[in-house]
Amino acid sequence: MFKKTYLMFLLLSIFLCAGISHAAVPKVGDKAPDFSLTSVKGEKVSLSQYKGSVVVLGLFHICDPCMNQATEMQKLLNDGTSKAVFIGVNTSGDTKEDVLAYLGQFRTKITFPYMIDPSETVNKAYIQRFMPTVIIIDGDGIIRYRGSSTPKDVLLSEIKKIAGK
């Protein structure tokens, strides 16, 4: 009897753990999870405040690939060829001081809101597996693009497809 109960408990535990570890990743066509965070400049920003706009969301850590992606986003913003809103989120729970020091290393100054997320809520909501992660959200709050490192010409192409619908 003990072996049977133990085996059932073990199988149930494996089943429950498998369900937790394979939570659904928000993908293209899904509603983008909303969030509210504070930027490194102290601004309160929520995704929902940009309803009606195309949003390019960069999910970053403190790393070189993330620096490159944020720079690509900023270059596109500087070009003025896109009407999208750009947002960056440090998703690894780094401190404001560490993020500011990191941003100070950029050759291109980042002017879009760059959020800190001490509880890593955005990382958990978006189930970030790649570094960086780029998500483009349409005006209705639907994810239309999800990828990793994305050059500015590809970003612009995706934004135009989404905005043109």
N, C-alpha and C positions, 0 to 999 in steps of 0.2 A: 504494500500500500504506500509506504514512504517513497519508494522509487517512482511510482506512478504519479504521485502528487508533486514530487520534485521535478520530474520531467515536464509535467503540465505547467508548473511555475516557470521553468526555464524557457519553454517554448513561448509562453505568454510574454515574458520579459523581452525575448528576442523580437517578437512581433511588435511590441510597443516601441522599443528602441528603433527599430527599422522605420516605423512610421514617423518618428520624431526626426530622425536624421535625413529623411527624404522629403522634407517639407517642400511645398510647391514654390518654385522660383517664379516670381512675377515675370512673365514673358510677353513678347509682342502680342498685342490684342487684349491684354489684361488691363484692368484699372490700376493706375499707379498708386501705390500706398502713399497717403498724405503724411506729412511730417511738419513739425514746427521746431526750429532751432534758432540759435543766436549766432550771428556772424562774428568774425574776429574783430569787427568794428563796433560790435554791440547792438547791431540791428536784429530785431526779431523778424524772421522770415518763415513763411509756410509755403509749401508747394501749392496749396489751394488758392493762395492769393493771386496766382498767375493763371487762373482759369480763363480760357479764351485765347491764351498765347501758346505758341510752341515753346517748350522748355527743353534745354539741353542740360542734363544733370550729369555732372562728373563726380563719381565716387572714388575718393582718393585716400591714400596713406601718405606717409612721408617717405617718398622713394623717387628715384630718377624717372621711371616710366610715368609716374603720376605728374611729375614736374613737366615732362614733355607734353602730356595730354592737356594739362591746364594751360600750357603755353599755346598749343594749337587752338584751343577754345578762345583764348584771349586774342590771338591774331585774327580769328574770324570776327570777333566782336569789334576789334579795331578797324577792320576793313570796312565795316558798315554795310556789307553785302547781305547780311542776314537780319531779319526782324525778330529772331528768336531771343528768348531770355536765357541767360547762362547762369548756372548755379554750381558751385563746388561744395562738396561735403567731405571733411576729413572723417572717415568712418571707423578709424581705429582707436578712438577714445583718447587721442593725444591732447595734451594741455594747450590752452590758448597761447601760452608763451612759446611752446615748441612749434606750434603751427606758424606763428608769426615769424619766428627765427627761420623756419623753412621757407616761407614765402619771401623773406628778405634775400634769399639766395637766387631767386629767379632773375634771369636777364631781362625778361619782359614783365613789367609790373602787372599784377592781376588786379583788375578793377571790378570784376563781377563779385557778387556776394560769395564769400568763402566761409562755410559754416563749420563749427566745431560740434562734435556729438559725443560728449563724455560717456554716455550710456550705450553708445553704439546701436541706437535704435534703428537708424537708417540701414546699417549693415545687416541687421537681423531682418528688417522688413523686406529688403530687396535681395537677401541671400546672396551677398556679393562673394563670388568665387574667383574672379579675375581682377587683376590689379593693373591698370585702373579699369573701372567699368564706366561706360558711357551709355546713358539712356536718353532717348528723345521721346518726349511726351507731347501729344497733340493738345489742342485747345479744349478738348472734352475730358482730358485727364487720362487718356488711353496711351499705353506704351506702344510706340510705332517703330522703335529701333532699340536694340540692346546689343552692345558689343564691347570689345576691349579697346586697346589703343586704336584711335580713329583719326586719320589725318584731316586737316581742315577742309580739303576739297571734298572728301567723302561726307563729312559733317554737313557741308553746305548743300550737297546733292540730296542728302536725306531730309534736311530741313525744307528744301524747296518742294520735294515730293509730298511731304506732310502738309505744308502750308497751302499747296496748290489743290488739295482735295476739296 
